[in-house]
Amino acid sequence: MDEARRILVGVIGAAQGVKGEVRVKSFTGNPGAIGDYGPLMTEDGRRWFDIVSLRPLRNDMVVVRLAGIADRDAAAALTNTRLYVDGARLPPLGKDEFYQVDLIGLAAETEDGRTQGRVIAVENYGAGDLLEIAPPDGDTFLVPFTKAFVPTIDFEGRRVLIDEGALGTNGGTEPESP
């Protein structure tokens, strides 16, 4: 499988109970759908997990029993494990839909064509998605991934257009020095 087509579908949180269940934050549209795509793999592809059972917990969280994980210690050892599937196993995308992984590597430009760098990650620290941009020189910076700040995604042209207002005077969303 092409590593670039691995799609992040969830991350294992804390152990749930003493019989090996884990909490999983699901990134699928319907949180329970994480169980529909077959075995889940770790980021490095070295370990695979079959879901034996799954039940909703709250919002985007589900409780999962994984094959071969039979006690709390084994479950706790998986905390923060990111879970992926081969993108080919996911349902077809609709018009104007994409996976976040499809943004990685796109050029980031202002609307007047000035290069700002490349998208290297899509992060979310709780307040919404952010594009992490690596400029040709200097430190990476974050841009809110909203229509106001990133009005255009041009997959054909392999670029995203960033509104000038997202850049501030120092290139990103970092606070300016006094």
Order of alpha helices (4+ residues) and beta strands (2+ residues): beta-beta-beta-beta-beta-beta-alpha-beta-beta-beta-beta-beta-beta-beta
